């Protein structure tokens, strides 16, 4: 099987010759790996199965450099990037008050970088290719407004939240409309609704403000004939039935400390593909290589039967993970059909 075929089969809930895997990393972890392997394509050395492209990422995220450590994104938020950080921290939100008066969203036609897509697809034609939008709804809203203000706005200024969310969805739909005609295999939406124990907001509020709007995005992807993948850290168990109802096909990154994998597989394994699960909070940074291998074998046993699982960490590998644990992860993923 090719890597693309292996992921497609897993998403169709069919057994594969071995479990497809994806091991991504942030820059500090990447340095450890390149110091070990040399300056080569780590994704190829590892044997990763997925190639994700977000063509508007840099034009949105780092639209204007302000100084060596600060930049303004296309939505007007100002970020500070500290040493060894890959994303940074929002230090100024453009929406100071709960109103969109005098605020203009960026034009998606002016920030889409479509020219790079054909070459990316050609380079990764053996992989499962995913188009993506990060910060797709809640994250975009709090970046614009601030975390505490947007959480208060749900209760104090609900009509403003409705208007803001509708504008964000309108922007995202313009992106998906341009991306989905390319020969990608799925479309991915990044967001975060969970914390270590439960949702960030009340599930009824999530259903009121999020559900129908997310469905619009997911419907657009399904209309293009593609499955929907979503990212949310934390415990989102309460809304998984809602996500299935509105068309989610795959969930990542499966935060091990927040979710019951046995329960998820039993209750939702026929409807969802699970992507992730190897703990970057506990096992990878603080365990031994033997612990890492044991965790991977346990996850495969629990989640991979009958397909529906992509082996991966519960976040990109970070700099606090010892090199020997990263290498154990890679080796176990590459040789699972022999070692298991």
Secondary structure, DSSP 4 states (H G I P E B T S, - for coil): --HHHHHHHHHTT---SS--EE--B-HHHHHHHHHHH-SS-HHHHHT--EEEE-TTHHHHHTSEE-SSSEEE-TTS-EEE--TT-SS-EEEE-S--SS--TT-----HHHH--GGGHHHHHHHTTTSEEEEEESS-SHHHHHHHH-HHHHHHHHHH-HHHHHHHHHHHHHHHHHHHHHHTTSS-SEEEEE---B-SSSBSS-HHHHIIIIIHHHHHHHHHHHHTT-EEEEE--S--GGGHHHHHHTT--EEEE--TTT--HHHHHHHHTTT-EEEEEE-TTTHHHHS-HHHHHHHHHHHHHHH-TTS-EEEEESSSB-TTS-HHHHHHHHHHHHTHHHH-
